[in-house]
């Protein structure tokens, strides 16, 4: 069953919604494969000039489905071979992407935000990196991209503590472009996409590529190094399963 909702594109903007509210839009293998396929298909559609990625309330994305990781159903070392790596796909798209962060964006969900070109947050949005708490090294771009947006000190602080960052602090840190009232989030993100759709497509694509290539260390090299380290460390599935309940409980008290 697909956990991704794809309404018709309008005015050059395609909205993709993670739609598993009962699981806080956690990413299982099927959802990851569906998201990759849809991102690639949308990127190939010349009529679409911007992609808005959001989640079904109350969360944006809780990251990987830790139950699937703990059971061995989802094996991180295999996601790229299974066409199930939405982070790498987002990093390589030519179409500008906008994260419309409607709620909690945690770990792999935070990486989805980081891999988008722009990010607009609801006043209900929260951000956290719990990789260290669940025992999984980042491989979706977090250790490369987070310090580029918020600075090295804040990035290390988020990763080593797993603390939650509220929307206003995220804006002050540079993690998101703007914070808006919750009911205005999707409209705002779509309006930004429509503005992008009014620009010259050739120049926009070239400018986006220039930004990516000139931002510090070559992005592709840095991301590849992180993937190699993250997927080269064995995941203790039993330990992930045991830590899952603690992470969930901690998230409930901090959201």
N, C-alpha and C positions, 0 to 999 in steps of 0.2 A: 504494500500500500504506500502510495507516494505521500510524503510529508512536506511537499512543496506545492504551493499554490501559485499559479502563473496566469494572472488576468491578461486580457488583450492589451498590447502596447498602445499608447495614445500619445500623440504629439511628439513622437520620437523617443519616448521614455518607456522602458519596460520595468515593471515592478516584479520582483521575485520575493515571495514570502515563505519563510520557514514556518510550517503549520503543524506543529505537534505541541500545542499549548499544555497538554497534560504531562508532557515530559520536558517542559521548559525549552522546547525546540532543540533538545540534545541531538547530536549527529550520530545516527547509526549508519551502517554501510550503505543501505539502500538510499537513504536521504543524501549522503555524500555523492553517490553515483548520479542521482537525479540532478543534484545541484551542478555538478561538473558538466553533465550533458546539456543542461539548460543554459548555463553560462556560455558554453562553446557555440551552441546554436544561435543564441542571441547576438554574440559577438560577430557571427558570420552574416547577420541580417543587416544590410546597409541602411535600412529604414530606421533602425534603432540607433540613437546617438548617445544614450545614457542608460545605465542600469541602476535601479534602486533596489538594495537588498535590505529586507526588514524581517521582523518576526511577528508571530501571532502573540498578542498579549497573554500573560503579563511579562514575558521575557523576550529578549532578542535571541540569545542562544546560550545555553548552559555549557557549550563545548561538546567534547566527545561524550557519547553515551557510555558512561563508565561501567554500567552493567554489561554492555556488549563487550567492552574491553576485558572486564574481569572474567567473563565466561569464555573468552577466546574467540568469540564470534567476529570481533573486530580486531585485526592484527595490524598495528601501525606500519610495520615494515612492508606490508603488502598493499597499502592503499594506492600508491602511485601506479603499480602494475594492474590494479583493479579499476583504473580510471575513476578513482574516488578521492582525489586530492583537490578540494575546492580552493585551498589556500594558494597552491602553486598555480592553479588555473586563474585565479583573480590577479595574481602577480604578473601574468603574461598576457592578459586581455588588452586589446587595443581600444575597446570602448570604455570611456570613463565610467567609474562606478561610485555610487554614493551609498554609504551605510546609513540607514534611518534607524537609529538605536532606540527602540521603544521601551526597553527594560534592561534587565541584567545581561551583560555581555561578559562571560566568564571563560577564561583560559582559551580553548579553541574558538569560542565565540568572540573573545577579544581579538584573537588573531584574524578573524574575518573582518572585523572593523579596521584593523591595522592594514590589511591587504587592499581595502577599498581606497580610492583616491581622495574622497571627501567623506566626512562623517558629520551628521546632524543628530543631536541627542534630544530625546524627550527629557523633561524635568524629572521623570521617574527613572531615568537610565542610571545604571551602576556598572562599574568596571572592576574586574579583578583578574589577577593571574594566579591560579592555584596549581600550576604544574608541579612545583616542589612539594606541595602538600599531598598530591595524589601519587607522586613518584613517577612522573612521565616528563622527559626532557622535551622542550618545545621543538617542533619541526615544521610549524606552519608560518614561521617568520617572526615570532614574538621577540626573540633576543636580538634580532637585527633591526626590526622596525620600531619597537617601542621606544628605545633610546633616541632614535632619530626624531620622534615626535615630542617626547617629554623630557629628554635629557637623561644622561647616564645615571645620575644619582636617584632620580625619581623612579626610573625603570628598575634599577636594582632593588630599591625599597619595595616596590609593588611585588616583584617576583619572590623576594626572600621572605616576605611576611604573608603574602596572600591577601592583604587588606583590600577592602572595597573602597573605590573612589566614586564619590557622588558626581552628578552631572556638572554642577558648577565648578567643582575642583578640576574635573576633566577638561573643561573649557579653559580654565586658567593655566593648566599644564600644557595645553596645545594638543591634547589627545583628540579633540573634536573641533569642528569649525564654529559651531553655534549650539546653543541650548534653546529650545522652544517649548511652549506648553504642549502637553501630551497630545491633545486633540488637534494640534496644528502640525504635528510631526510629518506625517506622510504628505500632506499638502505642500509643506515647505520643501521637502526633499524632491518631490516631483517638479515643483516650480524651478528649482535649481537645475534639474535635468532638462527642463524645457529651455532654460537659458543656454545651456550647453548645446542643445540641438540647433540653436540659432547661429552658432559660430561656424567658421569654415572647417569642414571635416578633415581636410588634409593638414592644415596648420595645427588644429587641435590635437590630432594624433601625434604629429611630430613634436609639439610642445610637451605633451605628456611624457613621451619617450625621453626627451631632453631632461626633464625634471628627474625622472627615475635614474637615468644614467649618471647624472652629475651630483647626486646626493650622497656625499661621503664615499666610502668604499663601494666599488662596483656592486650594485644590488644583486645581480644574478650570482656572483661569486660568493657574496656573504650569505645569501639564502641557501645556496647549495652546501656550504660548510655547515650551516645549522642543521639542514636535513640529514647530512651524513652523520653528525654527532647524535642527533636526536633519535634517529632510527637505528643507529649502531649500538645503542645501549639497550640491553634486554629489559623488557617490561615484566615485572613480577605481577602476573595476573591476580594471584591470591591477595597480594598486598593492596593492589588497586581496589579489589572488591571490599576488602576490610576497611579501607580509608573512605570509601564512597559515602557511607552513612554519616561519618564525621563531617565531611565536606558539605553534604546536603544540609545538615543541622546548622553548621556554621553560616551557610548562605541564608538560611531562614532568619537567623537572628540579626544579620547585618544588612538585609535588603530593606 
